[in-house]
Every structure is written in C-alpha cells, then in structure tokens.
Amino acid sequence: MPTLVSYIIVSAALLGVGIYGLSVKRNAIRILFAVELIVNAANLNFVAFARYMNPPTVSGQVIVFYSIAAAAMEAAVGLALILVAFRLNSTIDLRKLNKLKG
Amino acid sequence: MDLSVPPDITFVVLTAITLVAAIMALQAKELIYGAISLAVSFIGIAGFFVSLDAPYLAMLQIAVYVGAVVVLILFTIMLVSREEVDKDLTGETGESAAGLWLAGLLAVSIAGIAALAGPNLPSTAPVGNLPISQLGPVLAGSYPVPLLILALLLSGALLGALVLAKVDR
C-alpha cells in the first residue's frame, strides 16, 4: 500500500489543477468543473488520513459522505444559476457578467 | 487489499487517470468532452477510495458524481447555446501563465510540506480493514444532527434550484 505522503501529493496536484482552472477560465461551466475537482481533492485527503490513523477510523468517510451530498447540492444550484444568467444575458462568460459593477 | 497486480502499479495508474482526466476536463476544446473527462476523473477518485478500504464511498462517488452531477452538467451544456459553451476557454496569455504559476506554487508547496513531514507521518496503513457496517452507527449515532441539517439543506437547495430555473409564463 502506498504511503500517506503519496496520497497527499496526488491530492495537492488535483488541487493545483483546480486552482488553475478557477483562476484562468472564463466559462462559468468550467469554473464549476474546477470547484468540483477541488472538492474531490479535499475528499481524497479526508479518506486517506482516516485510513492511516491508528486504529483506522470511519470518521473521515462520514465527513466525505456529507461533503459529497453538499457538492451535489452545490452543483445543482450552481447550474441553475448559470442557466438563469444565460437566459438573462445570453452569455456565460464571467468577464461579461459584470452588471453589479458600479 | 488483495489485487492481482502489485498495489503500487494500481496507485500509479489511478494517479495518471485522475490527473490527466482532470487536466483534460479543463483544457478540452469542446465542453462536452470536458464533462466526460470530468466523469473519468471522478471514477479515478472512486478507485482511490477503493484502495483506501472505502468501497461504500466509491459507490457513492460513482452514483452521485458520475451519475448525477456530470449528467446535470451535460444537460446544462445542451441547454446553453453551442457557440456560447465552447468559446473563451482561457483569458489572455499573461493571465494564463500567472494562473499556472499560482497553481503550481500552491501544489508544490503543499506537496513539499507533506514530503518534509513525511518521516512523522505513518508510512504504512495500520492492518485491519474498516467494515462497511461501522459506517452506519457512526453516521446516524455520532453525528445525527448534521445528518438532519444536511437533509434540510438538500431539500432547500432542490427547491431553490427549481425556483431559479422555472420559466415564468
């Protein structure tokens, strides 16, 4: 079985990919992809740390259970918001959705 | 964990699948292929969960992420016009390089901290597996209130999404 550090490194790499997408992309749906990737990186860390505890515990899995439910909910609301934004502005380019700018 | 191939090869393959699919999800020319790559990346994470003795979470990951979230994303992509979906993948080149630096620095520093702390972290998992039957009592016995709040949150979010997406006639 791999060491705990290798799981943390994979998770950090996934976080890096997510942060890159979050900071560079302008397409609202792709921003949502990036958020989901970051949530998955966090979930992986929770499960890995809980498995390497001595004795192993299921508490990390319980937190990830909640996290998966919350992420699904967030995706549903986020996609509904994107649909509304598209209907009102006929664009999903986040640089153009700046009506709140004074 | 009793797989016919050595575990390290499983780990490397899962890592490659997850990371390559994650990068593809963000860089694919057409958004619909990006969504499918995202599903592949989620399946890779489910594989990690299996390797960490969390088969229930792996099942949940595939059912919720691949089954629900990605399908929802696919429907949204189909509802938004095609020209709008596939354009403006990234900002200007300077911005793109800055984002790459930011993400790289963050990931490398976290990985570096983990590697430095490596000697103090457990290198082998304790023996003994986690039976799925432990999960239920902890979920409903130790954390009942978060479970109820989660149920309220989910129904609230469902109603909110319905209200948002409803078309007034």
Boltz contact constraints between the chains, C-beta under 6 A:
constraints:
  - contact:
      token1: [A, 1]
      token2: [B, 7]
      max_distance: 6.0
  - contact:
      token1: [A, 1]
      token2: [B, 125]
      max_distance: 6.0
  - contact:
      token1: [A, 2]
      token2: [B, 11]
      max_distance: 6.0
  - contact:
      token1: [A, 3]
      token2: [B, 123]
      max_distance: 6.0
  - contact:
      token1: [A, 4]
      token2: [B, 121]
      max_distance: 6.0
  - contact:
      token1: [A, 4]
      token2: [B, 122]
      max_distance: 6.0
  - contact:
      token1: [A, 5]
      token2: [B, 114]
      max_distance: 6.0
  - contact:
      token1: [A, 5]
      token2: [B, 115]
      max_distance: 6.0
  - contact:
      token1: [A, 5]
      token2: [B, 118]
      max_distance: 6.0
  - contact:
      token1: [A, 5]
      token2: [B, 121]
      max_distance: 6.0
  - contact:
      token1: [A, 8]
      token2: [B, 114]
      max_distance: 6.0
  - contact:
      token1: [A, 9]
      token2: [B, 111]
      max_distance: 6.0
  - contact:
      token1: [A, 10]
      token2: [B, 15]
      max_distance: 6.0
  - contact:
      token1: [A, 12]
      token2: [B, 107]
      max_distance: 6.0
  - contact:
      token1: [A, 12]
      token2: [B, 110]
      max_distance: 6.0
  - contact:
      token1: [A, 12]
      token2: [B, 111]
      max_distance: 6.0
  - contact:
      token1: [A, 13]
      token2: [B, 19]
      max_distance: 6.0
  - contact:
      token1: [A, 13]
      token2: [B, 107]
      max_distance: 6.0
  - contact:
      token1: [A, 14]
      token2: [B, 22]
      max_distance: 6.0
  - contact:
      token1: [A, 16]
      token2: [B, 103]
      max_distance: 6.0
  - contact:
      token1: [A, 16]
      token2: [B, 106]
      max_distance: 6.0
  - contact:
      token1: [A, 16]
      token2: [B, 107]
      max_distance: 6.0
  - contact:
      token1: [A, 17]
      token2: [B, 22]
      max_distance: 6.0
  - contact:
      token1: [A, 17]
      token2: [B, 23]
      max_distance: 6.0
  - contact:
      token1: [A, 19]
      token2: [B, 103]
      max_distance: 6.0
  - contact:
      token1: [A, 19]
      token2: [B, 106]
      max_distance: 6.0
  - contact:
      token1: [A, 20]
      token2: [B, 99]
      max_distance: 6.0
  - contact:
      token1: [A, 20]
      token2: [B, 103]
      max_distance: 6.0
  - contact:
      token1: [A, 21]
      token2: [B, 26]
      max_distance: 6.0
  - contact:
      token1: [A, 23]
      token2: [B, 99]
      max_distance: 6.0
  - contact:
      token1: [A, 23]
      token2: [B, 102]
      max_distance: 6.0
  - contact:
      token1: [A, 24]
      token2: [B, 90]
      max_distance: 6.0
  - contact:
      token1: [A, 24]
      token2: [B, 91]
      max_distance: 6.0
  - contact:
      token1: [A, 24]
      token2: [B, 96]
      max_distance: 6.0
  - contact:
      token1: [A, 24]
      token2: [B, 99]
      max_distance: 6.0
  - contact:
      token1: [A, 26]
      token2: [B, 88]
      max_distance: 6.0
  - contact:
      token1: [A, 26]
      token2: [B, 91]
      max_distance: 6.0
  - contact:
      token1: [A, 33]
      token2: [B, 25]
      max_distance: 6.0
  - contact:
      token1: [A, 33]
      token2: [B, 38]
      max_distance: 6.0
  - contact:
      token1: [A, 37]
      token2: [B, 22]
      max_distance: 6.0
  - contact:
      token1: [A, 40]
      token2: [B, 45]
      max_distance: 6.0
  - contact:
      token1: [A, 44]
      token2: [B, 48]
      max_distance: 6.0
  - contact:
      token1: [A, 47]
      token2: [B, 49]
      max_distance: 6.0
  - contact:
      token1: [A, 47]
      token2: [B, 52]
      max_distance: 6.0
  - contact:
      token1: [A, 47]
      token2: [B, 54]
      max_distance: 6.0
  - contact:
      token1: [A, 48]
      token2: [B, 52]
      max_distance: 6.0
  - contact:
      token1: [A, 51]
      token2: [B, 52]
      max_distance: 6.0
  - contact:
      token1: [A, 51]
      token2: [B, 125]
      max_distance: 6.0
  - contact:
      token1: [A, 52]
      token2: [B, 122]
      max_distance: 6.0
  - contact:
      token1: [A, 52]
      token2: [B, 125]
      max_distance: 6.0
  - contact:
      token1: [A, 54]
      token2: [B, 126]
      max_distance: 6.0
  - contact:
      token1: [A, 55]
      token2: [B, 126]
      max_distance: 6.0
  - contact:
      token1: [A, 56]
      token2: [B, 126]
      max_distance: 6.0
  - contact:
      token1: [A, 56]
      token2: [B, 130]
      max_distance: 6.0
  - contact:
      token1: [A, 58]
      token2: [B, 130]
      max_distance: 6.0
  - contact:
      token1: [A, 58]
      token2: [B, 134]
      max_distance: 6.0
  - contact:
      token1: [A, 58]
      token2: [B, 135]
      max_distance: 6.0
  - contact:
      token1: [A, 58]
      token2: [B, 138]
      max_distance: 6.0
  - contact:
      token1: [A, 61]
      token2: [B, 54]
      max_distance: 6.0
  - contact:
      token1: [A, 61]
      token2: [B, 57]
      max_distance: 6.0
  - contact:
      token1: [A, 62]
      token2: [B, 138]
      max_distance: 6.0
  - contact:
      token1: [A, 62]
      token2: [B, 139]
      max_distance: 6.0
  - contact:
      token1: [A, 64]
      token2: [B, 57]
      max_distance: 6.0
  - contact:
      token1: [A, 66]
      token2: [B, 150]
      max_distance: 6.0
  - contact:
      token1: [A, 68]
      token2: [B, 60]
      max_distance: 6.0
  - contact:
      token1: [A, 68]
      token2: [B, 64]
      max_distance: 6.0
  - contact:
      token1: [A, 69]
      token2: [B, 150]
      max_distance: 6.0
  - contact:
      token1: [A, 72]
      token2: [B, 64]
      max_distance: 6.0
  - contact:
      token1: [A, 72]
      token2: [B, 68]
      max_distance: 6.0
  - contact:
      token1: [A, 72]
      token2: [B, 69]
      max_distance: 6.0
  - contact:
      token1: [A, 73]
      token2: [B, 154]
      max_distance: 6.0
  - contact:
      token1: [A, 73]
      token2: [B, 157]
      max_distance: 6.0
  - contact:
      token1: [A, 75]
      token2: [B, 69]
      max_distance: 6.0
  - contact:
      token1: [A, 76]
      token2: [B, 161]
      max_distance: 6.0
  - contact:
      token1: [A, 77]
      token2: [B, 157]
      max_distance: 6.0
  - contact:
      token1: [A, 77]
      token2: [B, 160]
      max_distance: 6.0
  - contact:
      token1: [A, 77]
      token2: [B, 161]
      max_distance: 6.0
  - contact:
      token1: [A, 79]
      token2: [B, 72]
      max_distance: 6.0
  - contact:
      token1: [A, 79]
      token2: [B, 76]
      max_distance: 6.0
  - contact:
      token1: [A, 80]
      token2: [B, 161]
      max_distance: 6.0
  - contact:
      token1: [A, 80]
      token2: [B, 164]
      max_distance: 6.0
  - contact:
      token1: [A, 80]
      token2: [B, 165]
      max_distance: 6.0
  - contact:
      token1: [A, 83]
      token2: [B, 165]
      max_distance: 6.0
  - contact:
      token1: [A, 84]
      token2: [B, 164]
      max_distance: 6.0
  - contact:
      token1: [A, 86]
      token2: [B, 80]
      max_distance: 6.0
  - contact:
      token1: [A, 92]
      token2: [B, 84]
      max_distance: 6.0
  - contact:
      token1: [A, 93]
      token2: [B, 88]
      max_distance: 6.0
